[in-house]
Amino acid sequence: MNQNNKTFEENMQRLEQIVRAMERGDVALDESLKLFQEGTQLVRSCEKLLDEAQLQVNKIATAADGSPVEEAFSDER
């Protein structure tokens, strides 16, 4: 299963594992680079999931008078 199919929590758990491994300092350079790349992908995936969740919570629009208006979220893309 790739990061795009995992939950936010699963991605964060793996990211924490990567950080702990790299902080220990006992990982070879080649493996550290692979972990860094995986971690970067996980961060992007988590950011995407958070952005999507934020959209689902509510969609804010501005009324003619400039005041914020809350609209129901539409899952249309």
mmCIF file of the N, C-alpha and C atoms, coordinates in Angstrom:
data_MODEL
# 
_entry.id   MODEL 
# 
loop_
_atom_site.group_PDB 
_atom_site.id 
_atom_site.type_symbol 
_atom_site.label_atom_id 
_atom_site.label_alt_id 
_atom_site.label_comp_id 
_atom_site.label_asym_id 
_atom_site.label_entity_id 
_atom_site.label_seq_id 
_atom_site.pdbx_PDB_ins_code 
_atom_site.Cartn_x 
_atom_site.Cartn_y 
_atom_site.Cartn_z 
_atom_site.occupancy 
_atom_site.B_iso_or_equiv 
_atom_site.pdbx_formal_charge 
_atom_site.auth_seq_id 
_atom_site.auth_comp_id 
_atom_site.auth_asym_id 
_atom_site.auth_atom_id 
_atom_site.pdbx_PDB_model_num 
ATOM 1   N N  . MET A 1 1  ? 0.851   -1.180 0.000  1.00 0.00 ? 1  MET A N  1 
ATOM 2   C CA . MET A 1 1  ? 0.000   0.000  0.000  1.00 0.00 ? 1  MET A CA 1 
ATOM 3   C C  . MET A 1 1  ? 0.892   1.237  0.000  1.00 0.00 ? 1  MET A C  1 
ATOM 4   N N  . ASN A 1 2  ? 0.674   2.156  -0.931 1.00 0.00 ? 2  ASN A N  1 
ATOM 5   C CA . ASN A 1 2  ? 1.505   3.359  -0.960 1.00 0.00 ? 2  ASN A CA 1 
ATOM 6   C C  . ASN A 1 2  ? 0.935   4.430  -0.034 1.00 0.00 ? 2  ASN A C  1 
ATOM 7   N N  . GLN A 1 3  ? 1.690   5.519  0.150  1.00 0.00 ? 3  GLN A N  1 
ATOM 8   C CA . GLN A 1 3  ? 1.276   6.569  1.077  1.00 0.00 ? 3  GLN A CA 1 
ATOM 9   C C  . GLN A 1 3  ? -0.061  7.191  0.707  1.00 0.00 ? 3  GLN A C  1 
ATOM 10  N N  . ASN A 1 4  ? -0.395  7.229  -0.589 1.00 0.00 ? 4  ASN A N  1 
ATOM 11  C CA . ASN A 1 4  ? -1.638  7.848  -1.023 1.00 0.00 ? 4  ASN A CA 1 
ATOM 12  C C  . ASN A 1 4  ? -2.863  7.064  -0.572 1.00 0.00 ? 4  ASN A C  1 
ATOM 13  N N  . ASN A 1 5  ? -2.717  5.794  -0.258 1.00 0.00 ? 5  ASN A N  1 
ATOM 14  C CA . ASN A 1 5  ? -3.836  4.963  0.173  1.00 0.00 ? 5  ASN A CA 1 
ATOM 15  C C  . ASN A 1 5  ? -3.885  4.784  1.679  1.00 0.00 ? 5  ASN A C  1 
ATOM 16  N N  . LYS A 1 6  ? -2.927  5.328  2.382  1.00 0.00 ? 6  LYS A N  1 
ATOM 17  C CA . LYS A 1 6  ? -2.889  5.193  3.830  1.00 0.00 ? 6  LYS A CA 1 
ATOM 18  C C  . LYS A 1 6  ? -3.582  6.381  4.490  1.00 0.00 ? 6  LYS A C  1 
ATOM 19  N N  . THR A 1 7  ? -3.978  6.163  5.737  1.00 0.00 ? 7  THR A N  1 
ATOM 20  C CA . THR A 1 7  ? -4.615  7.243  6.483  1.00 0.00 ? 7  THR A CA 1 
ATOM 21  C C  . THR A 1 7  ? -3.563  8.238  6.965  1.00 0.00 ? 7  THR A C  1 
ATOM 22  N N  . PHE A 1 8  ? -4.029  9.385  7.374  1.00 0.00 ? 8  PHE A N  1 
ATOM 23  C CA . PHE A 1 8  ? -3.145  10.406 7.938  1.00 0.00 ? 8  PHE A CA 1 
ATOM 24  C C  . PHE A 1 8  ? -2.374  9.827  9.120  1.00 0.00 ? 8  PHE A C  1 
ATOM 25  N N  . GLU A 1 9  ? -3.086  9.108  9.971  1.00 0.00 ? 9  GLU A N  1 
ATOM 26  C CA . GLU A 1 9  ? -2.457  8.543  11.168 1.00 0.00 ? 9  GLU A CA 1 
ATOM 27  C C  . GLU A 1 9  ? -1.388  7.514  10.821 1.00 0.00 ? 9  GLU A C  1 
ATOM 28  N N  . GLU A 1 10 ? -1.655  6.689  9.819  1.00 0.00 ? 10 GLU A N  1 
ATOM 29  C CA . GLU A 1 10 ? -0.661  5.702  9.395  1.00 0.00 ? 10 GLU A CA 1 
ATOM 30  C C  . GLU A 1 10 ? 0.584   6.392  8.837  1.00 0.00 ? 10 GLU A C  1 
ATOM 31  N N  . ASN A 1 11 ? 0.369   7.434  8.041  1.00 0.00 ? 11 ASN A N  1 
ATOM 32  C CA . ASN A 1 11 ? 1.502   8.181  7.492  1.00 0.00 ? 11 ASN A CA 1 
ATOM 33  C C  . ASN A 1 11 ? 2.308   8.852  8.598  1.00 0.00 ? 11 ASN A C  1 
ATOM 34  N N  . MET A 1 12 ? 1.626   9.425  9.573  1.00 0.00 ? 12 MET A N  1 
ATOM 35  C CA . MET A 1 12 ? 2.329   10.088 10.674 1.00 0.00 ? 12 MET A CA 1 
ATOM 36  C C  . MET A 1 12 ? 3.114   9.077  11.503 1.00 0.00 ? 12 MET A C  1 
ATOM 37  N N  . GLN A 1 13 ? 2.535   7.912  11.718 1.00 0.00 ? 13 GLN A N  1 
ATOM 38  C CA . GLN A 1 13 ? 3.241   6.873  12.486 1.00 0.00 ? 13 GLN A CA 1 
ATOM 39  C C  . GLN A 1 13 ? 4.526   6.466  11.773 1.00 0.00 ? 13 GLN A C  1 
ATOM 40  N N  . ARG A 1 14 ? 4.450   6.259  10.464 1.00 0.00 ? 14 ARG A N  1 
ATOM 41  C CA . ARG A 1 14 ? 5.650   5.886  9.702  1.00 0.00 ? 14 ARG A CA 1 
ATOM 42  C C  . ARG A 1 14 ? 6.660   7.022  9.721  1.00 0.00 ? 14 ARG A C  1 
ATOM 43  N N  . LEU A 1 15 ? 6.194   8.246  9.601  1.00 0.00 ? 15 LEU A N  1 
ATOM 44  C CA . LEU A 1 15 ? 7.092   9.403  9.635  1.00 0.00 ? 15 LEU A CA 1 
ATOM 45  C C  . LEU A 1 15 ? 7.815   9.482  10.976 1.00 0.00 ? 15 LEU A C  1 
ATOM 46  N N  . GLU A 1 16 ? 7.117   9.216  12.056 1.00 0.00 ? 16 GLU A N  1 
ATOM 47  C CA . GLU A 1 16 ? 7.751   9.204  13.379 1.00 0.00 ? 16 GLU A CA 1 
ATOM 48  C C  . GLU A 1 16 ? 8.809   8.105  13.477 1.00 0.00 ? 16 GLU A C  1 
ATOM 49  N N  . GLN A 1 17 ? 8.541   6.940  12.879 1.00 0.00 ? 17 GLN A N  1 
ATOM 50  C CA . GLN A 1 17 ? 9.527   5.856  12.865 1.00 0.00 ? 17 GLN A CA 1 
ATOM 51  C C  . GLN A 1 17 ? 10.790  6.287  12.128 1.00 0.00 ? 17 GLN A C  1 
ATOM 52  N N  . ILE A 1 18 ? 10.591  6.967  11.001 1.00 0.00 ? 18 ILE A N  1 
ATOM 53  C CA . ILE A 1 18 ? 11.730  7.438  10.204 1.00 0.00 ? 18 ILE A CA 1 
ATOM 54  C C  . ILE A 1 18 ? 12.552  8.447  11.002 1.00 0.00 ? 18 ILE A C  1 
ATOM 55  N N  . VAL A 1 19 ? 11.887  9.373  11.649 1.00 0.00 ? 19 VAL A N  1 
ATOM 56  C CA . VAL A 1 19 ? 12.594  10.393 12.434 1.00 0.00 ? 19 VAL A CA 1 
ATOM 57  C C  . VAL A 1 19 ? 13.392  9.738  13.558 1.00 0.00 ? 19 VAL A C  1 
ATOM 58  N N  . ARG A 1 20 ? 12.783  8.795  14.273 1.00 0.00 ? 20 ARG A N  1 
ATOM 59  C CA . ARG A 1 20 ? 13.500  8.110  15.359 1.00 0.00 ? 20 ARG A CA 1 
ATOM 60  C C  . ARG A 1 20 ? 14.731  7.387  14.827 1.00 0.00 ? 20 ARG A C  1 
ATOM 61  N N  . ALA A 1 21 ? 14.587  6.687  13.704 1.00 0.00 ? 21 ALA A N  1 
ATOM 62  C CA . ALA A 1 21 ? 15.717  5.948  13.127 1.00 0.00 ? 21 ALA A CA 1 
ATOM 63  C C  . ALA A 1 21 ? 16.842  6.898  12.748 1.00 0.00 ? 21 ALA A C  1 
ATOM 64  N N  . MET A 1 22 ? 16.492  8.027  12.154 1.00 0.00 ? 22 MET A N  1 
ATOM 65  C CA . MET A 1 22 ? 17.525  8.968  11.726 1.00 0.00 ? 22 MET A CA 1 
ATOM 66  C C  . MET A 1 22 ? 18.152  9.689  12.919 1.00 0.00 ? 22 MET A C  1 
ATOM 67  N N  . GLU A 1 23 ? 17.374  9.931  13.959 1.00 0.00 ? 23 GLU A N  1 
ATOM 68  C CA . GLU A 1 23 ? 17.925  10.587 15.152 1.00 0.00 ? 23 GLU A CA 1 
ATOM 69  C C  . GLU A 1 23 ? 18.915  9.686  15.885 1.00 0.00 ? 23 GLU A C  1 
ATOM 70  N N  . ARG A 1 24 ? 18.695  8.382  15.818 1.00 0.00 ? 24 ARG A N  1 
ATOM 71  C CA . ARG A 1 24 ? 19.634  7.456  16.469 1.00 0.00 ? 24 ARG A CA 1 
ATOM 72  C C  . ARG A 1 24 ? 21.030  7.578  15.866 1.00 0.00 ? 24 ARG A C  1 
ATOM 73  N N  . GLY A 1 25 ? 21.085  7.875  14.579 1.00 0.00 ? 25 GLY A N  1 
ATOM 74  C CA . GLY A 1 25 ? 22.372  8.079  13.929 1.00 0.00 ? 25 GLY A CA 1 
ATOM 75  C C  . GLY A 1 25 ? 23.102  6.803  13.555 1.00 0.00 ? 25 GLY A C  1 
ATOM 76  N N  . ASP A 1 26 ? 22.422  5.672  13.652 1.00 0.00 ? 26 ASP A N  1 
ATOM 77  C CA . ASP A 1 26 ? 23.090  4.414  13.325 1.00 0.00 ? 26 ASP A CA 1 
ATOM 78  C C  . ASP A 1 26 ? 22.659  3.858  11.966 1.00 0.00 ? 26 ASP A C  1 
ATOM 79  N N  . VAL A 1 27 ? 22.060  4.707  11.139 1.00 0.00 ? 27 VAL A N  1 
ATOM 80  C CA . VAL A 1 27 ? 21.609  4.303  9.811  1.00 0.00 ? 27 VAL A CA 1 
ATOM 81  C C  . VAL A 1 27 ? 22.670  4.722  8.795  1.00 0.00 ? 27 VAL A C  1 
ATOM 82  N N  . ALA A 1 28 ? 23.009  3.819  7.892  1.00 0.00 ? 28 ALA A N  1 
ATOM 83  C CA . ALA A 1 28 ? 24.001  4.126  6.856  1.00 0.00 ? 28 ALA A CA 1 
ATOM 84  C C  . ALA A 1 28 ? 23.512  5.282  5.975  1.00 0.00 ? 28 ALA A C  1 
ATOM 85  N N  . LEU A 1 29 ? 24.451  5.963  5.354  1.00 0.00 ? 29 LEU A N  1 
ATOM 86  C CA . LEU A 1 29 ? 24.131  7.132  4.538  1.00 0.00 ? 29 LEU A CA 1 
ATOM 87  C C  . LEU A 1 29 ? 23.124  6.798  3.448  1.00 0.00 ? 29 LEU A C  1 
ATOM 88  N N  . ASP A 1 30 ? 23.334  5.714  2.740  1.00 0.00 ? 30 ASP A N  1 
ATOM 89  C CA . ASP A 1 30 ? 22.426  5.332  1.660  1.00 0.00 ? 30 ASP A CA 1 
ATOM 90  C C  . ASP A 1 30 ? 21.012  5.118  2.194  1.00 0.00 ? 30 ASP A C  1 
ATOM 91  N N  . GLU A 1 31 ? 20.903  4.430  3.300  1.00 0.00 ? 31 GLU A N  1 
ATOM 92  C CA . GLU A 1 31 ? 19.598  4.187  3.916  1.00 0.00 ? 31 GLU A CA 1 
ATOM 93  C C  . GLU A 1 31 ? 18.992  5.487  4.437  1.00 0.00 ? 31 GLU A C  1 
ATOM 94  N N  . SER A 1 32 ? 19.820  6.365  4.974  1.00 0.00 ? 32 SER A N  1 
ATOM 95  C CA . SER A 1 32 ? 19.339  7.666  5.445  1.00 0.00 ? 32 SER A CA 1 
ATOM 96  C C  . SER A 1 32 ? 18.718  8.468  4.307  1.00 0.00 ? 32 SER A C  1 
ATOM 97  N N  . LEU A 1 33 ? 19.347  8.430  3.146  1.00 0.00 ? 33 LEU A N  1 
ATOM 98  C CA . LEU A 1 33 ? 18.805  9.138  1.986  1.00 0.00 ? 33 LEU A CA 1 
ATOM 99  C C  . LEU A 1 33 ? 17.455  8.559  1.569  1.00 0.00 ? 33 LEU A C  1 
ATOM 100 N N  . LYS A 1 34 ? 17.351  7.238  1.587  1.00 0.00 ? 34 LYS A N  1 
ATOM 101 C CA . LYS A 1 34 ? 16.078  6.597  1.247  1.00 0.00 ? 34 LYS A CA 1 
ATOM 102 C C  . LYS A 1 34 ? 14.998  6.969  2.257  1.00 0.00 ? 34 LYS A C  1 
ATOM 103 N N  . LEU A 1 35 ? 15.365  6.969  3.531  1.00 0.00 ? 35 LEU A N  1 
ATOM 104 C CA . LEU A 1 35 ? 14.406  7.348  4.567  1.00 0.00 ? 35 LEU A CA 1 
ATOM 105 C C  . LEU A 1 35 ? 13.988  8.807  4.429  1.00 0.00 ? 35 LEU A C  1 
ATOM 106 N N  . PHE A 1 36 ? 14.947  9.655  4.106  1.00 0.00 ? 36 PHE A N  1 
ATOM 107 C CA . PHE A 1 36 ? 14.641  11.072 3.912  1.00 0.00 ? 36 PHE A CA 1 
ATOM 108 C C  . PHE A 1 36 ? 13.651  11.255 2.761  1.00 0.00 ? 36 PHE A C  1 
ATOM 109 N N  . GLN A 1 37 ? 13.887  10.554 1.665  1.00 0.00 ? 37 GLN A N  1 
ATOM 110 C CA . GLN A 1 37 ? 12.982  10.643 0.516  1.00 0.00 ? 37 GLN A CA 1 
ATOM 111 C C  . GLN A 1 37 ? 11.588  10.131 0.881  1.00 0.00 ? 37 GLN A C  1 
ATOM 112 N N  . GLU A 1 38 ? 11.524  9.016  1.576  1.00 0.00 ? 38 GLU A N  1 
ATOM 113 C CA . GLU A 1 38 ? 10.235  8.485  2.002  1.00 0.00 ? 38 GLU A CA 1 
ATOM 114 C C  . GLU A 1 38 ? 9.535   9.470  2.934  1.00 0.00 ? 38 GLU A C  1 
ATOM 115 N N  . GLY A 1 39 ? 10.303  10.049 3.855  1.00 0.00 ? 39 GLY A N  1 
ATOM 116 C CA . GLY A 1 39 ? 9.738   11.028 4.787  1.00 0.00 ? 39 GLY A CA 1 
ATOM 117 C C  . GLY A 1 39 ? 9.180   12.244 4.064  1.00 0.00 ? 39 GLY A C  1 
ATOM 118 N N  . THR A 1 40 ? 9.884   12.702 3.047  1.00 0.00 ? 40 THR A N  1 
ATOM 119 C CA . THR A 1 40 ? 9.413   13.851 2.267  1.00 0.00 ? 40 THR A CA 1 
ATOM 120 C C  . THR A 1 40 ? 8.093   13.519 1.578  1.00 0.00 ? 40 THR A C  1 
ATOM 121 N N  . GLN A 1 41 ? 7.992   12.325 1.033  1.00 0.00 ? 41 GLN A N  1 
ATOM 122 C CA . GLN A 1 41 ? 6.744   11.897 0.394  1.00 0.00 ? 41 GLN A CA 1 
ATOM 123 C C  . GLN A 1 41 ? 5.609   11.797 1.414  1.00 0.00 ? 41 GLN A C  1 
ATOM 124 N N  . LEU A 1 42 ? 5.938   11.306 2.590  1.00 0.00 ? 42 LEU A N  1 
ATOM 125 C CA . LEU A 1 42 ? 4.930   11.199 3.646  1.00 0.00 ? 42 LEU A CA 1 
ATOM 126 C C  . LEU A 1 42 ? 4.422   12.576 4.068  1.00 0.00 ? 42 LEU A C  1 
ATOM 127 N N  . VAL A 1 43 ? 5.329   13.542 4.180  1.00 0.00 ? 43 VAL A N  1 
ATOM 128 C CA . VAL A 1 43 ? 4.925   14.903 4.554  1.00 0.00 ? 43 VAL A CA 1 
ATOM 129 C C  . VAL A 1 43 ? 3.969   15.464 3.505  1.00 0.00 ? 43 VAL A C  1 
ATOM 130 N N  . ARG A 1 44 ? 4.312   15.271 2.235  1.00 0.00 ? 44 ARG A N  1 
ATOM 131 C CA . ARG A 1 44 ? 3.432   15.761 1.158  1.00 0.00 ? 44 ARG A CA 1 
ATOM 132 C C  . ARG A 1 44 ? 2.062   15.100 1.239  1.00 0.00 ? 44 ARG A C  1 
ATOM 133 N N  . SER A 1 45 ? 2.053   13.811 1.469  1.00 0.00 ? 45 SER A N  1 
ATOM 134 C CA . SER A 1 45 ? 0.795   13.082 1.563  1.00 0.00 ? 45 SER A CA 1 
ATOM 135 C C  . SER A 1 45 ? -0.037  13.586 2.747  1.00 0.00 ? 45 SER A C  1 
ATOM 136 N N  . CYS A 1 46 ? 0.609   13.805 3.873  1.00 0.00 ? 46 CYS A N  1 
ATOM 137 C CA . CYS A 1 46 ? -0.097  14.311 5.058  1.00 0.00 ? 46 CYS A CA 1 
ATOM 138 C C  . CYS A 1 46 ? -0.651  15.712 4.800  1.00 0.00 ? 46 CYS A C  1 
ATOM 139 N N  . GLU A 1 47 ? 0.121   16.548 4.150  1.00 0.00 ? 47 GLU A N  1 
ATOM 140 C CA . GLU A 1 47 ? -0.353  17.894 3.823  1.00 0.00 ? 47 GLU A CA 1 
ATOM 141 C C  . GLU A 1 47 ? -1.579  17.825 2.918  1.00 0.00 ? 47 GLU A C  1 
ATOM 142 N N  . LYS A 1 48 ? -1.553  16.938 1.949  1.00 0.00 ? 48 LYS A N  1 
ATOM 143 C CA . LYS A 1 48 ? -2.689  16.784 1.034  1.00 0.00 ? 48 LYS A CA 1 
ATOM 144 C C  . LYS A 1 48 ? -3.927  16.325 1.805  1.00 0.00 ? 48 LYS A C  1 
ATOM 145 N N  . LEU A 1 49 ? -3.751  15.330 2.681  1.00 0.00 ? 49 LEU A N  1 
ATOM 146 C CA . LEU A 1 49 ? -4.876  14.842 3.471  1.00 0.00 ? 49 LEU A CA 1 
ATOM 147 C C  . LEU A 1 49 ? -5.441  15.926 4.380  1.00 0.00 ? 49 LEU A C  1 
ATOM 148 N N  . LEU A 1 50 ? -4.567  16.740 4.970  1.00 0.00 ? 50 LEU A N  1 
ATOM 149 C CA . LEU A 1 50 ? -5.033  17.839 5.822  1.00 0.00 ? 50 LEU A CA 1 
ATOM 150 C C  . LEU A 1 50 ? -5.790  18.889 5.019  1.00 0.00 ? 50 LEU A C  1 
ATOM 151 N N  . ASP A 1 51 ? -5.281  19.206 3.836  1.00 0.00 ? 51 ASP A N  1 
ATOM 152 C CA . ASP A 1 51 ? -5.962  20.171 2.969  1.00 0.00 ? 51 ASP A CA 1 
ATOM 153 C C  . ASP A 1 51 ? -7.356  19.670 2.600  1.00 0.00 ? 51 ASP A C  1 
ATOM 154 N N  . GLU A 1 52 ? -7.456  18.391 2.256  1.00 0.00 ? 52 GLU A N  1 
ATOM 155 C CA . GLU A 1 52 ? -8.746  17.813 1.907  1.00 0.00 ? 52 GLU A CA 1 
ATOM 156 C C  . GLU A 1 52 ? -9.703  17.824 3.095  1.00 0.00 ? 52 GLU A C  1 
ATOM 157 N N  . ALA A 1 53 ? -9.193  17.523 4.281  1.00 0.00 ? 53 ALA A N  1 
ATOM 158 C CA . ALA A 1 53 ? -10.022 17.529 5.481  1.00 0.00 ? 53 ALA A CA 1 
ATOM 159 C C  . ALA A 1 53 ? -10.521 18.935 5.782  1.00 0.00 ? 53 ALA A C  1 
ATOM 160 N N  . GLN A 1 54 ? -9.658  19.917 5.602  1.00 0.00 ? 54 GLN A N  1 
ATOM 161 C CA . GLN A 1 54 ? -10.052 21.296 5.850  1.00 0.00 ? 54 GLN A CA 1 
ATOM 162 C C  . GLN A 1 54 ? -11.189 21.711 4.923  1.00 0.00 ? 54 GLN A C  1 
ATOM 163 N N  . LEU A 1 55 ? -11.120 21.297 3.673  1.00 0.00 ? 55 LEU A N  1 
ATOM 164 C CA . LEU A 1 55 ? -12.194 21.612 2.731  1.00 0.00 ? 55 LEU A CA 1 
ATOM 165 C C  . LEU A 1 55 ? -13.501 20.951 3.131  1.00 0.00 ? 55 LEU A C  1 
ATOM 166 N N  . GLN A 1 56 ? -13.406 19.766 3.689  1.00 0.00 ? 56 GLN A N  1 
ATOM 167 C CA . GLN A 1 56 ? -14.616 19.048 4.089  1.00 0.00 ? 56 GLN A CA 1 
ATOM 168 C C  . GLN A 1 56 ? -15.266 19.667 5.315  1.00 0.00 ? 56 GLN A C  1 
ATOM 169 N N  . VAL A 1 57 ? -14.501 20.311 6.156  1.00 0.00 ? 57 VAL A N  1 
ATOM 170 C CA . VAL A 1 57 ? -15.064 20.916 7.361  1.00 0.00 ? 57 VAL A CA 1 
ATOM 171 C C  . VAL A 1 57 ? -16.007 22.053 6.979  1.00 0.00 ? 57 VAL A C  1 
ATOM 172 N N  . ASN A 1 58 ? -15.537 22.965 6.180  1.00 0.00 ? 58 ASN A N  1 
ATOM 173 C CA . ASN A 1 58 ? -16.400 24.029 5.691  1.00 0.00 ? 58 ASN A CA 1 
ATOM 174 C C  . ASN A 1 58 ? -15.734 24.804 4.572  1.00 0.00 ? 58 ASN A C  1 
ATOM 175 N N  . LYS A 1 59 ? -16.548 25.469 3.833  1.00 0.00 ? 59 LYS A N  1 
ATOM 176 C CA . LYS A 1 59 ? -16.068 26.293 2.738  1.00 0.00 ? 59 LYS A CA 1 
ATOM 177 C C  . LYS A 1 59 ? -16.501 27.716 3.062  1.00 0.00 ? 59 LYS A C  1 
ATOM 178 N N  . ILE A 1 60 ? -15.543 28.603 3.090  1.00 0.00 ? 60 ILE A N  1 
ATOM 179 C CA . ILE A 1 60 ? -15.832 29.987 3.453  1.00 0.00 ? 60 ILE A CA 1 
ATOM 180 C C  . ILE A 1 60 ? -15.872 30.834 2.180  1.00 0.00 ? 60 ILE A C  1 
ATOM 181 N N  . ALA A 1 61 ? -16.877 31.636 2.078  1.00 0.00 ? 61 ALA A N  1 
ATOM 182 C CA . ALA A 1 61 ? -17.004 32.568 0.954  1.00 0.00 ? 61 ALA A CA 1 
ATOM 183 C C  . ALA A 1 61 ? -17.204 33.965 1.528  1.00 0.00 ? 61 ALA A C  1 
ATOM 184 N N  . THR A 1 62 ? -17.085 34.938 0.702  1.00 0.00 ? 62 THR A N  1 
ATOM 185 C CA . THR A 1 62 ? -17.269 36.316 1.137  1.00 0.00 ? 62 THR A CA 1 
ATOM 186 C C  . THR A 1 62 ? -18.566 36.854 0.553  1.00 0.00 ? 62 THR A C  1 
ATOM 187 N N  . ALA A 1 63 ? -19.410 37.426 1.410  1.00 0.00 ? 63 ALA A N  1 
ATOM 188 C CA . ALA A 1 63 ? -20.674 38.019 0.966  1.00 0.00 ? 63 ALA A CA 1 
ATOM 189 C C  . ALA A 1 63 ? -20.401 39.362 0.304  1.00 0.00 ? 63 ALA A C  1 
ATOM 190 N N  . ALA A 1 64 ? -21.422 39.913 -0.310 1.00 0.00 ? 64 ALA A N  1 
ATOM 191 C CA . ALA A 1 64 ? -21.282 41.195 -0.998 1.00 0.00 ? 64 ALA A CA 1 
ATOM 192 C C  . ALA A 1 64 ? -20.778 42.289 -0.072 1.00 0.00 ? 64 ALA A C  1 
ATOM 193 N N  . ASP A 1 65 ? -21.140 42.228 1.207  1.00 0.00 ? 65 ASP A N  1 
ATOM 194 C CA . ASP A 1 65 ? -20.703 43.253 2.158  1.00 0.00 ? 65 ASP A CA 1 
ATOM 195 C C  . ASP A 1 65 ? -19.329 42.955 2.757  1.00 0.00 ? 65 ASP A C  1 
ATOM 196 N N  . GLY A 1 66 ? -18.704 41.884 2.322  1.00 0.00 ? 66 GLY A N  1 
ATOM 197 C CA . GLY A 1 66 ? -17.364 41.547 2.795  1.00 0.00 ? 66 GLY A CA 1 
ATOM 198 C C  . GLY A 1 66 ? -17.339 40.626 3.991  1.00 0.00 ? 66 GLY A C  1 
ATOM 199 N N  . SER A 1 67 ? -18.497 40.312 4.540  1.00 0.00 ? 67 SER A N  1 
ATOM 200 C CA . SER A 1 67 ? -18.535 39.439 5.707  1.00 0.00 ? 67 SER A CA 1 
ATOM 201 C C  . SER A 1 67 ? -18.402 37.976 5.277  1.00 0.00 ? 67 SER A C  1 
ATOM 202 N N  . PRO A 1 68 ? -17.825 37.157 6.138  1.00 0.00 ? 68 PRO A N  1 
ATOM 203 C CA . PRO A 1 68 ? -17.674 35.739 5.776  1.00 0.00 ? 68 PRO A CA 1 
ATOM 204 C C  . PRO A 1 68 ? -19.024 35.038 5.791  1.00 0.00 ? 68 PRO A C  1 
ATOM 205 N N  . VAL A 1 69 ? -19.221 34.163 4.846  1.00 0.00 ? 69 VAL A N  1 
ATOM 206 C CA . VAL A 1 69 ? -20.433 33.361 4.752  1.00 0.00 ? 69 VAL A CA 1 
ATOM 207 C C  . VAL A 1 69 ? -20.009 31.905 4.688  1.00 0.00 ? 69 VAL A C  1 
ATOM 208 N N  . GLU A 1 70 ? -20.606 31.095 5.536  1.00 0.00 ? 70 GLU A N  1 
ATOM 209 C CA . GLU A 1 70 ? -20.271 29.677 5.540  1.00 0.00 ? 70 GLU A CA 1 
ATOM 210 C C  . GLU A 1 70 ? -21.213 28.953 4.596  1.00 0.00 ? 70 GLU A C  1 
ATOM 211 N N  . GLU A 1 71 ? -20.613 28.167 3.692  1.00 0.00 ? 71 GLU A N  1 
ATOM 212 C CA . GLU A 1 71 ? -21.401 27.394 2.733  1.00 0.00 ? 71 GLU A CA 1 
ATOM 213 C C  . GLU A 1 71 ? -21.151 25.924 2.975  1.00 0.00 ? 71 GLU A C  1 
ATOM 214 N N  . ALA A 1 72 ? -22.142 25.125 2.687  1.00 0.00 ? 72 ALA A N  1 
ATOM 215 C CA . ALA A 1 72 ? -21.979 23.676 2.815  1.00 0.00 ? 72 ALA A CA 1 
ATOM 216 C C  . ALA A 1 72 ? -20.925 23.219 1.800  1.00 0.00 ? 72 ALA A C  1 
ATOM 217 N N  . PHE A 1 73 ? -20.120 22.282 2.207  1.00 0.00 ? 73 PHE A N  1 
ATOM 218 C CA . PHE A 1 73 ? -19.087 21.754 1.337  1.00 0.00 ? 73 PHE A CA 1 
ATOM 219 C C  . PHE A 1 73 ? -19.720 20.895 0.250  1.00 0.00 ? 73 PHE A C  1 
ATOM 220 N N  . SER A 1 74 ? -19.279 21.094 -0.961 1.00 0.00 ? 74 SER A N  1 
ATOM 221 C CA . SER A 1 74 ? -19.706 20.280 -2.084 1.00 0.00 ? 74 SER A CA 1 
ATOM 222 C C  . SER A 1 74 ? -18.520 19.468 -2.541 1.00 0.00 ? 74 SER A C  1 
ATOM 223 N N  . ASP A 1 75 ? -18.678 18.195 -2.705 1.00 0.00 ? 75 ASP A N  1 
ATOM 224 C CA . ASP A 1 75 ? -17.572 17.325 -3.101 1.00 0.00 ? 75 ASP A CA 1 
ATOM 225 C C  . ASP A 1 75 ? -17.400 17.277 -4.609 1.00 0.00 ? 75 ASP A C  1 
ATOM 226 N N  . GLU A 1 76 ? -17.828 18.313 -5.296 1.00 0.00 ? 76 GLU A N  1 
ATOM 227 C CA . GLU A 1 76 ? -17.672 18.382 -6.740 1.00 0.00 ? 76 GLU A CA 1 
ATOM 228 C C  . GLU A 1 76 ? -16.257 18.803 -7.080 1.00 0.00 ? 76 GLU A C  1 
ATOM 229 N N  . ARG A 1 77 ? -15.672 18.141 -8.066 1.00 0.00 ? 77 ARG A N  1 
ATOM 230 C CA . ARG A 1 77 ? -14.305 18.489 -8.461 1.00 0.00 ? 77 ARG A CA 1 
ATOM 231 C C  . ARG A 1 77 ? -14.256 18.726 -9.916 1.00 0.00 ? 77 ARG A C  1 
# 
